[in-house]
Structures are given as C-alpha cells and as structure tokens.
Amino acid sequence: MKPPCEYVIRDYLPQLRARIVKELVEKYGWSVTSAAKALGVSSTAALKYKRIISTSTGYRSKDLDRFSKNLAEKIARNEVTPRSFIEEVCSKCMEERIKGDICKLHGKIQAGLEECRSCFRVLQKMSESSLERFEILEELEKALELLSTCSELERLMPEVRTNIVACTKSPSGPEDVAAFPGRLTFINGSIRAFSKPEFGSSKHMSSVLLTANSVDPSVRSAMCIKYDEKVDKAMVKYGLKKAFFDRSKHDSLELFIKSLETLSDAIVDKGGVGIEPVAYVFGKSAMEVAKKVIEIARNIPF
C-alpha cells in the first residue's frame, strides 16, 4: 500500500540529483561542495554521486541523463531559480507517474496496480480545482477594481469596514472561501485592499457565505455593507429582495439563514446595543455582487 511518492524519494530524486552533481562537477568544473549547496544537499551526499548513478533502479537512464543535463546547464548559467527548479522537477515527476518510469516501477513492486490510473485522476482533480480557485481569486480582484470606480461607495462603508468573499462550488469549509485579508477600506476616496485575496482569510464572512450557499448553492459570493433608512430606500429602488435578521428573535445570523426556504438578494442585520446595522448582499459571483453594491450606492438619496 505504498504510494509512488515513496519510490520518488527513495530512488528517483537521488538518481536525478546525482546526475546533476556529475554534470556540474565533471562538465562545468564546479566543486562538489558548490554543487551540493546549489541543490540543497550535504556535501557528503553529493560525494556519493558516482555510486548512486551506478545503482540499478529500473528508470531509463537516457531520460534521466537528458533531464539532468538540461537542469545542470541552467544551474551553471544561473538561469534557474528555486521556484522554477521545483516546477520543472515536479512536472517531470508527474509525467513519470502517469504511465512513465515511476508508474511502471510502482506497478512492478506493488501487486494489483495493473490498471491503476490513480495519479492521472489525482492530477485531473487538482487541475480542475486549481483552475477554479485561480479564477475565483482573479474575479475577486476584478470585482475590487470595479468597486474602486464608484466614489459613492464610501456611503456604504460600515464602521467595521467591509469585505467581499467568494467560494468554490460545493465548498467544504472556510478553506474554500476566498477574501481580502484585513478587509477592505477607503483610502483617498477609493476602496482599497491591504493585500491580494487569499483562501481561508475571512472567518465571519466565510461563515455567512457558507451558510447561504448551503441554502442556495448558486450563491457563491457576498459583501457586507452599511444599512440605514437611506440604504433601504436605495435597495427598494433597485428592486432587491431583503430578509431581516432580528437578534432578539434568532440566536445567530447563520441559524436565521438556515431557517429560510429561499435566499433573498440581501439579508439585513438590524444590529443591537453596540452592534452596527449591516446588510449582506449575495450573488452568483463576485462581479455580480460588486455590480449590485454599486447600484445600491448610486441609488442612495442625498
């Protein structure tokens, strides 16, 4: 029941490192110590490169030689960074795990893996998930850019500041909800973020959105805004449907949301003693929420 990673760590990576050391030392004239430092291994481990290369592992030596020579050349020419090196090695490793040498070796050692496609399925799921998360982060930045064009938005800024959040399809927890760390605020007449959006960076708004999503899975974004009579009139003028959360009647906002049969465009928290009244605006995407909030801001009567 050993995953292929064990064979990568035990055999494949030592073979690759040994070949890179060999190239750097014998072709480019580096010292073993310098080669070891470049690869982040001990000089003692680097000194064993000849013995490691001579050990039979089942990997195709020509492919390993070709790949290691390419990496060694980039290292020698200072054309590789720690990040790019990791990307190249991990990409090659994944290739070898999908019907490549690592896959074949794993199949020979582990019984019952004749029709195994686990690595392929894992990569497929990871690719789909990574793309979705990248698109969510990108859309949050676009939503913030759109919000920053609305000067009237400052009238909707709560005292506790605000945030806009978005989640993946079928989120399982806060780690699947992205937001702007430190919330959003107004600086020089424009809404700004302290840093780029990240997943798992907003506890309260994540909880609100996750609960809303459990009621209506199409709802995948939310934003908190100020609420008062003028904001209410703007929401009515824009045609938004609201639900009112009364703290004297419900234990928590999340429990109130769960009690709803259908989710409105916004949920108003009337607040209480020392608690500011706010409204949570919901939408299918961050851009949709941003557009709704902008329309509310522009419809506020003076």
C-alpha positions in Angstrom: 0.0 0.0 0.0 2.9 2.4 -0.7 2.2 5.4 -2.8 4.6 6.2 -5.7 6.0 9.2 -3.8 8.0 6.8 -1.6 9.8 5.5 -4.7 10.3 9.0 -6.0 12.0 10.0 -2.7 14.0 6.8 -2.3 15.2 6.2 -5.9 14.2 8.8 -8.5 15.3 12.1 -6.8 18.7 10.7 -5.6 19.4 9.5 -9.2 18.4 12.9 -10.6 20.5 14.8 -8.0 23.5 12.5 -8.5 23.4 13.2 -12.3 23.1 16.9 -11.8 26.1 16.9 -9.5 28.1 14.8 -12.0 27.4 17.4 -14.7 28.2 20.3 -12.6 31.5 18.8 -11.3 32.7 16.9 -14.4 31.5 19.2 -17.2 31.3 22.7 -15.6 34.2 22.3 -13.2 32.3 23.0 -10.0 33.4 21.7 -6.7 31.3 19.1 -5.0 30.6 21.5 -2.2 29.3 24.1 -4.6 27.1 21.6 -6.4 25.8 20.3 -3.1 24.9 23.9 -2.0 23.1 24.6 -5.2 21.0 21.5 -4.8 20.4 22.0 -1.1 22.0 18.7 -0.1 25.0 17.8 2.1 28.5 17.6 0.6 28.6 14.0 2.0 25.5 13.1 0.0 26.8 14.8 -3.1 30.1 12.9 -2.9 28.2 9.7 -3.5 27.0 10.7 -6.9 29.1 8.0 -8.8 27.9 5.2 -6.6 24.3 6.3 -6.8 24.4 6.5 -10.6 25.9 3.0 -10.8 23.0 1.6 -8.8 20.3 0.0 -10.9 16.8 1.3 -10.2 14.6 0.5 -13.2 14.4 4.0 -14.5 15.5 4.8 -18.1 19.0 6.2 -17.7 18.8 8.1 -21.0 15.8 10.1 -19.9 17.3 10.8 -16.6 20.6 11.9 -18.2 18.8 14.2 -20.7 16.7 15.8 -18.0 19.6 16.2 -15.5 21.9 17.7 -18.2 19.2 20.3 -19.0 18.8 21.3 -15.4 22.6 21.3 -14.7 23.1 23.6 -17.7 20.5 26.0 -16.3 22.1 25.9 -12.9 25.6 26.5 -14.3 24.3 29.5 -16.3 22.3 30.9 -13.4 19.2 30.6 -15.4 17.1 28.7 -12.8 15.5 29.9 -9.5 14.4 27.7 -6.6 10.8 28.1 -7.8 11.5 27.3 -11.4 13.6 24.3 -10.4 10.9 22.9 -8.3 8.3 23.4 -11.0 10.4 21.6 -13.6 11.2 18.6 -11.3 7.7 18.2 -10.0 6.3 18.5 -13.6 8.7 15.8 -14.8 7.8 13.6 -11.8 4.1 13.9 -12.5 4.8 12.9 -16.2 6.7 9.8 -15.0 3.9 8.9 -12.6 1.4 8.9 -15.4 2.4 5.8 -17.5 6.1 6.7 -17.2 9.0 5.0 -15.5 7.8 5.8 -11.9 4.4 4.3 -12.8 5.9 1.2 -14.3 8.3 0.6 -11.4 5.4 1.2 -8.9 3.3 -1.4 -10.8 6.1 -4.0 -10.7 6.7 -3.6 -7.0 3.1 -3.2 -5.8 0.6 -6.0 -6.7 -2.8 -5.2 -8.0 -1.9 -2.0 -9.9 -2.1 -3.3 -13.4 -5.0 -1.0 -14.3 -4.1 1.8 -11.9 -4.9 5.3 -13.0 -4.8 7.0 -9.6 -2.1 9.6 -10.5 -3.9 10.6 -13.6 -7.2 11.1 -11.7 -5.4 13.0 -8.9 -3.8 15.3 -11.5 -7.1 15.8 -13.2 -8.9 16.7 -10.0 -6.0 19.0 -8.9 -6.0 20.8 -12.3 -9.8 21.4 -12.2 -9.6 22.6 -8.6 -6.6 24.8 -9.1 -8.2 26.4 -12.1 -11.4 27.1 -10.3 -9.5 28.6 -7.3 -7.4 30.8 -9.6 -10.5 32.1 -11.4 -12.1 32.9 -8.1 -9.1 34.9 -6.9 -8.8 36.7 -10.3 -12.5 37.6 -10.2 -12.3 39.0 -6.7 -9.5 41.3 -7.9 -11.7 42.4 -10.9 -14.6 42.9 -8.5 -12.5 45.2 -6.3 -11.3 47.1 -9.4 -14.9 47.6 -10.4 -15.8 48.7 -6.9 -12.9 51.2 -6.8 -14.5 53.1 -9.7 -17.6 54.0 -7.6 -16.9 57.1 -5.5 -20.4 56.8 -3.9 -19.4 53.5 -2.4 -17.9 55.2 0.7 -21.5 55.9 1.8 -22.0 52.1 2.2 -18.8 51.5 4.2 -19.7 50.1 7.7 -17.7 51.3 10.7 -16.3 47.8 11.0 -15.1 48.0 7.4 -16.1 45.5 4.7 -15.0 42.6 2.6 -16.2 40.7 -0.5 -15.9 36.9 -0.4 -16.3 34.1 -3.0 -16.3 30.3 -2.7 -15.7 27.3 -4.8 -18.5 25.0 -6.0 -19.6 22.7 -3.2 -17.4 24.3 -0.6 -16.5 22.1 2.4 -15.3 24.9 4.8 -13.6 28.3 5.2 -10.5 27.0 3.3 -12.7 27.0 0.2 -13.7 30.7 0.7 -11.5 33.5 -0.6 -11.5 37.1 0.7 -9.2 40.0 1.1 -7.0 39.7 4.3 -7.5 42.6 6.7 -10.8 43.6 5.0 -11.4 46.5 2.6 -11.3 50.2 3.5 -11.4 53.6 1.8 -8.2 55.4 1.1 -8.1 58.7 -0.7 -11.7 58.3 -1.9 -11.3 54.8 -3.3 -11.9 51.4 -1.8 -8.6 49.5 -1.3 -7.3 46.2 -0.1 -4.3 45.7 2.1 -3.2 42.6 0.1 -4.4 40.3 -2.6 -7.3 37.9 -1.9 -6.5 34.6 -0.3 -8.4 31.4 0.6 -9.2 31.0 4.3 -8.6 34.6 5.2 -12.1 35.7 6.5 -13.7 33.9 9.4 -17.0 35.8 9.7 -17.8 36.4 6.1 -16.8 32.8 5.2 -19.3 31.5 7.8 -22.1 33.7 6.4 -21.4 32.7 2.8 -21.0 29.0 3.5 -24.4 29.1 5.3 -26.0 31.0 2.4 -24.5 28.5 -0.1 -26.0 25.6 1.9 -29.4 27.1 1.4 -28.8 28.1 -2.3 -25.8 26.5 -3.9 -25.9 29.1 -6.8 -24.9 31.8 -4.2 -21.1 31.9 -4.2 -20.3 35.4 -3.2 -21.2 38.0 -0.6 -20.3 41.5 0.6 -21.2 43.4 3.8 -22.4 47.0 3.5 -23.8 49.6 5.9 -27.5 49.6 6.5 -29.8 52.5 7.4 -33.0 54.1 6.0 -31.3 55.7 3.0 -29.7 52.4 2.1 -33.0 50.6 2.5 -34.7 53.1 0.1 -31.8 52.5 -2.4 -32.3 48.8 -2.2 -36.1 49.1 -2.7 -35.5 51.4 -5.7 -33.0 48.9 -7.2 -35.6 46.1 -6.7 -33.6 44.0 -4.3 -35.4 41.5 -2.1 -34.4 41.6 1.6 -34.8 39.3 4.6 -34.4 40.8 8.1 -32.4 39.2 10.9 -33.7 40.2 14.3 -31.2 39.5 17.1 -34.0 39.5 19.6 -35.7 36.5 17.9 -32.8 34.5 16.5 -29.7 33.2 18.2 -27.3 33.8 15.3 -27.3 35.0 11.7 -26.3 31.6 10.4 -29.2 29.9 12.1 -31.5 32.5 10.7 -30.2 31.9 7.2 -30.7 28.2 7.6 -34.3 28.8 8.5 -35.0 30.5 5.2 -36.8 28.5 2.4 -35.3 30.7 -0.2 -32.4 33.2 -0.1 -33.0 36.8 -0.7 -30.7 39.2 -2.6 -29.7 40.6 0.8 -30.0 39.9 4.5 -30.3 42.8 6.8 -28.8 42.5 10.3 -30.7 45.2 12.3 -27.9 45.2 14.9 -28.3 45.9 18.6 -26.7 47.5 21.5 -23.2 48.3 20.4 -23.7 46.4 17.1 -23.9 48.3 13.9 -26.7 47.5 11.4 -25.4 46.0 8.2 -26.6 44.2 5.1 -25.1 41.2 3.4 -25.5 41.3 -0.3 -25.4 37.9 -2.1 -24.8 36.9 -5.7 -23.7 34.1 -8.0 -20.3 35.7 -8.4 -18.1 38.4 -7.0 -18.7 40.6 -10.1 -22.5 40.2 -9.7 -22.2 41.2 -6.0 -20.0 44.2 -6.9 -22.5 45.4 -9.5 -25.4 45.1 -7.0 -23.5 47.1 -4.4 -22.6 49.8 -6.9 -26.2 50.2 -7.9 -27.2 50.5 -4.3 -24.6 53.1 -3.7 -25.7 55.1 -6.7 -29.3 55.0 -5.7 -28.9 56.3 -2.2 -30.9 59.5 -1.8 -29.0 62.6 -0.7 
